[in-house]
Amino acid sequence: MFSVETYAPLDTPKQIAPDVWIVDGPVIGFQYAGLKLPFPTRMTIIRLNSGKLFVHSPIRLNETLRAKVDALGEVSYLIASNTIHYAGVPDWQKAYPDAKAFCAPGVIKRAKSVGISVDFDAELADTPEPEWANEI
C-alpha cells in the first residue's frame, strides 16, 4: 500500500483568499484499475456576496468541521463536481437539509453503481446557476 501525507490541520477551514477556504480531510481508499490507492480529500468553501456558502466537493463531515463551517456562514449549495467527488454529499444533506445539491453529469449513475444513495436538486450545465453566476 502506498503512503500519502495529509496537509494538517485536518477538518479546519484554511483561508486562501477573501471569502475562500480549503479544508483538508482524511486519506481515503480509491479503487482504480484494480488497485486500491490512497486518495487525500480536500474541499473548497466560497462565501458568496449574499453570505451563503458554496461547498465544492464536500469531504466527510464531523461535528468539529461542522462547527467551524457554521461560523463562516449558511451552507446553501453543495457541489459534486465530478464522478469521484460526491461521496460526502449525503452527510452534508442530512446536516443542512435546506442546502441545494448540484452534481456534474454522470454523478448520479456513478453513485448508484457503487451503492451510494444520494439525491441532487439539479445537474450542472455549461451555464452557471443564477445563485452564483455573477461570482463564480
C-alpha positions in Angstrom: 0.0 0.0 0.0 1.2 3.5 -0.8 1.6 6.2 1.8 0.3 9.7 1.5 0.9 12.6 3.8 -2.1 14.9 4.6 -2.0 18.7 5.0 -2.6 19.4 8.6 -4.6 20.6 10.3 -7.5 18.4 9.0 -11.1 19.4 9.3 -10.2 23.1 9.6 -11.1 25.8 7.1 -7.8 27.5 5.9 -8.4 30.8 4.3 -6.6 31.2 1.0 -8.3 34.4 -0.3 -11.0 36.7 0.9 -14.2 34.5 1.4 -12.4 31.4 0.1 -11.2 28.5 2.2 -9.9 25.0 1.6 -10.5 22.1 4.1 -8.2 19.1 4.0 -9.8 15.8 5.1 -8.7 12.2 5.6 -7.0 10.0 3.1 -9.5 7.5 1.7 -9.1 4.3 -0.3 -9.7 4.8 -4.0 -10.1 1.9 -6.5 -8.5 2.5 -9.9 -7.6 -0.1 -12.5 -7.8 -2.9 -9.9 -5.6 -1.1 -7.4 -6.6 0.5 -4.1 -4.8 3.8 -3.9 -4.7 6.3 -1.1 -6.5 9.5 -2.0 -6.3 12.6 0.1 -9.5 14.6 0.3 -10.0 18.4 0.1 -13.0 20.7 -0.4 -13.3 24.3 -1.1 -15.8 26.8 0.5 -16.7 30.1 -1.1 -18.7 32.7 0.8 -20.9 34.4 -1.8 -21.8 38.1 -1.5 -25.2 37.0 0.0 -23.2 35.4 2.9 -24.3 31.9 1.7 -21.7 29.2 1.5 -20.9 27.3 -1.7 -19.3 24.0 -0.7 -17.3 22.4 -3.6 -16.6 18.6 -3.3 -17.7 18.1 0.3 -15.5 15.9 2.4 -16.7 13.7 5.3 -18.5 15.8 7.9 -18.0 15.6 11.6 -19.0 17.8 14.5 -15.7 19.7 14.6 -15.8 20.6 11.0 -19.5 21.4 11.1 -19.0 23.9 13.9 -16.1 25.6 12.0 -18.1 25.8 8.8 -21.2 27.2 10.6 -19.0 30.0 11.9 -18.4 31.0 8.3 -22.0 31.3 7.2 -25.0 29.4 6.0 -24.3 26.3 3.9 -26.6 26.8 0.9 -25.0 25.0 -2.0 -23.4 21.5 -2.2 -21.5 20.8 -5.4 -20.4 17.3 -6.5 -18.0 18.4 -9.2 -17.3 15.1 -10.9 -17.7 11.3 -10.6 -15.2 11.0 -7.8 -16.1 14.0 -5.6 -19.6 13.2 -4.4 -19.4 10.6 -1.5 -19.5 13.3 1.2 -22.7 14.9 -0.1 -25.3 12.7 1.8 -23.9 13.6 5.2 -23.9 17.3 4.4 -27.5 17.0 3.1 -28.5 15.4 6.4 -26.8 18.2 8.4 -28.0 21.0 6.1 -31.4 19.9 4.7 -32.2 23.3 3.2 -29.0 23.4 1.1 -29.4 22.7 -2.6 -27.2 20.0 -4.1 -25.9 20.1 -7.6 -23.9 17.5 -9.5 -21.9 17.1 -12.6 -23.2 14.9 -15.4 -22.6 11.2 -14.6 -22.5 11.5 -10.8 -25.9 10.0 -10.2 -25.2 7.0 -12.4 -21.7 6.5 -10.7 -23.1 6.8 -7.2 -25.8 4.2 -7.9 -23.2 1.8 -9.4 -21.2 1.8 -6.1 -24.2 1.7 -3.8 -24.2 5.3 -2.6 -27.6 6.8 -2.1 -27.6 10.5 -2.9 -30.2 12.9 -4.4 -29.5 16.1 -6.2 -31.6 19.1 -6.9 -30.1 19.7 -10.3 -27.4 18.6 -12.7 -24.7 21.2 -13.5 -24.6 22.5 -17.1 -22.3 24.8 -19.1 -24.3 27.8 -17.9 -23.7 28.7 -14.2 -26.6 28.6 -11.8 -28.2 32.0 -11.1 -27.4 31.7 -7.4 -23.6 32.2 -8.2 -23.4 33.1 -11.8 -22.1 36.6 -11.2 -19.5 35.5 -8.7 -18.0 32.1 -9.7 
